[in-house]
Amino acid sequence: MKKANTFNKNYFVILAVAMGYPALIAVLYLLKVPCLFQHFLGIPCFGCGMTRALLSAVKLDFISAFKLHPMFWSVPILYIFLLKNGRLFSEKADKIILLLIASGFLINWVIQIII
C-alpha cells in the first residue's frame, strides 16, 4: 500500500514539473522577459533560443529551429525521460543518451559564446 502511495506522489511531482515548466516559459515569452542569465552575466545561457526554436519546430520549420538552437529535438526526449522516471531503455543506454544531450548543449553553448 505504501509503495503505490509513493508512486502517486512521485508521478504528481513529475507531472507538475513537466506541465509547469513549459507554462512558465510561455508566460515569460508572452511577457517578453529577456534571458536573465544573459542580462546579468552578459553571456547566453545553455537554453538561449530554445523557446523560439521550439515554436519554429511546432510550425514544422525545422531549419529555423535548428539555426535558433540545434538541441531543440532533445526537449521531447527529456520530457519522456522525466515522465518515465528516468528509464527509457537500459541503464547504460540511458546514460549514453543523457551524456550525448548534455554534450550537445555544452558544445552549442561554447559556440554561442565564441560567436
WOURKA-V267573 format. One record per residue. N is the residue number from 0. RES is the residue in three letters. D_LAST is the distance of its C-alpha to the last C-alpha in Angstrom with 1 decimal. Layout:
n: (N N)
res: (RES RES)
d_last: (D_LAST D_LAST)
This chain:
n: (0 1 2 3 4 5 6 7 8 9 10 11 12 13 14 15 16 17 18 19 20 21 22 23 24 25 26 27 28 29 30 31 32 33 34 35 36 37 38 39 40 41 42 43 44 45 46 47 48 49 50 51 52 53 54 55 56 57 58 59 60 61 62 63 64 65 66 67 68 69 70 71 72 73 74 75 76 77 78 79 80 81 82 83 84 85 86 87 88 89 90 91 92 93 94 95 96 97 98 99 100 101 102 103 104 105 106 107 108 109 110 111 112 113 114)
res: (MET LYS LYS ALA ASN THR PHE ASN LYS ASN TYR PHE VAL ILE LEU ALA VAL ALA MET GLY TYR PRO ALA LEU ILE ALA VAL LEU TYR LEU LEU LYS VAL PRO CYS LEU PHE GLN HIS PHE LEU GLY ILE PRO CYS PHE GLY CYS GLY MET THR ARG ALA LEU LEU SER ALA VAL LYS LEU ASP PHE ILE SER ALA PHE LYS LEU HIS PRO MET PHE TRP SER VAL PRO ILE LEU TYR ILE PHE LEU LEU LYS ASN GLY ARG LEU PHE SER GLU LYS ALA ASP LYS ILE ILE LEU LEU LEU ILE ALA SER GLY PHE LEU ILE ASN TRP VAL ILE GLN ILE ILE ILE)
d_last: (55.4 53.0 50.5 50.4 49.9 47.0 45.4 45.8 44.2 41.2 40.8 41.0 38.2 36.0 36.8 36.1 32.7 31.9 33.1 32.2 28.4 27.8 30.3 28.4 25.1 27.0 28.6 25.4 23.9 27.1 27.3 23.7 23.0 19.3 17.5 19.4 17.1 14.3 17.1 18.7 16.2 13.3 10.8 10.7 13.5 14.1 15.5 13.4 14.1 17.0 19.7 18.6 18.1 21.6 23.1 21.9 23.3 26.6 26.8 26.4 23.3 21.6 19.2 17.7 17.9 16.0 13.2 13.2 13.5 14.7 17.0 19.1 22.0 22.5 23.7 27.1 27.6 26.9 29.4 32.0 31.5 32.1 35.1 36.6 36.6 34.0 36.1 35.1 36.3 37.5 36.2 34.5 32.8 31.6 30.1 28.3 27.0 25.7 24.2 22.3 21.1 20.0 18.3 16.4 15.3 14.3 12.3 10.5 9.9 8.7 6.1 5.2 5.5 3.8 0.0)
